[in-house]
Amino acid sequence: LHYGLPYFAIGWYWEVNEVGHRVSHHTGNPGTFLSEVYIINDINRAYIIFTNVQSDDATKGIAVLLDEMKRRYGQ
């Protein structure tokens, strides 16, 4: 499901991060809210972030929050 094709498989993108872990990620955005899901199976970790608005500021806020969670809890 997540790693079936190079960098994209069944709605999920994936990449190898700077420490060598494969990271699956998906953005959900039907127009009224925004969600980001990151799964790092190599370290048994997932980050799921939902906002109740879809905007450029929400996208920037998600990036800041994700960076902080990865810094604190691993990537």
Wavefront OBJ file of the C-alpha trace (Angstrom):
o trace
v 0.000 0.000 0.000
v 2.630 2.570 1.015
v 5.727 1.545 -0.889
v 4.313 -0.170 -3.981
v 5.671 2.332 -6.517
v 8.593 4.754 -6.493
v 7.567 7.680 -4.279
v 3.782 7.240 -4.731
v 1.445 4.351 -4.028
v -2.349 4.299 -3.737
v -2.805 7.896 -2.546
v 0.291 8.025 -0.359
v 3.570 9.703 -1.174
v 6.730 8.416 0.400
v 10.339 9.431 0.689
v 13.478 8.584 2.600
v 14.158 11.262 5.231
v 17.515 12.711 6.257
v 18.187 9.915 8.772
v 17.347 7.111 6.327
v 13.789 6.227 7.382
v 11.010 5.756 4.838
v 8.215 8.236 5.515
v 4.717 7.823 4.063
v 2.624 10.970 3.945
v -0.776 12.072 2.780
v -2.554 15.430 2.674
v -6.327 15.538 2.972
v -7.977 18.767 1.916
v -11.640 18.745 0.884
v -11.824 22.548 1.054
v -13.078 23.161 4.581
v -10.328 21.601 6.677
v -6.789 20.358 6.226
v -5.104 17.213 7.474
v -1.582 15.838 7.232
v -0.595 12.277 8.077
v 3.023 11.135 8.337
v 3.898 7.516 9.075
v 7.453 6.469 9.918
v 7.163 2.723 10.199
v 10.914 2.239 10.785
v 10.579 3.817 14.254
v 6.919 2.911 14.905
v 5.805 6.556 14.765
v 2.914 8.471 13.197
v 2.039 12.162 13.217
v -1.547 13.128 12.418
v -2.461 16.805 12.290
v -5.937 18.221 11.612
v -6.992 21.842 11.253
v -10.522 23.185 11.010
v -9.626 25.565 8.183
v -7.800 25.252 4.888
v -5.561 28.250 4.252
v -1.958 29.194 3.599
v -1.566 30.059 7.298
v -2.909 26.632 8.316
v -0.421 24.967 5.969
v 2.427 26.983 7.496
v 1.207 26.154 11.004
v 1.130 22.440 10.216
v 4.730 22.635 8.972
v 5.866 24.364 12.178
v 4.029 21.850 14.375
v 5.344 18.868 12.424
v 8.928 20.140 12.613
v 8.615 20.567 16.380
v 7.103 17.102 16.868
v 9.854 15.512 14.778
v 12.473 17.426 16.785
v 11.017 16.298 20.117
v 9.887 12.778 19.328
v 12.009 11.591 16.415
v 11.893 11.253 12.712
l 1 2 3 4 5 6 7 8 9 10 11 12 13 14 15 16 17 18 19 20 21 22 23 24 25 26 27 28 29 30 31 32 33 34 35 36 37 38 39 40 41 42 43 44 45 46 47 48 49 50 51 52 53 54 55 56 57 58 59 60 61 62 63 64 65 66 67 68 69 70 71 72 73 74 75
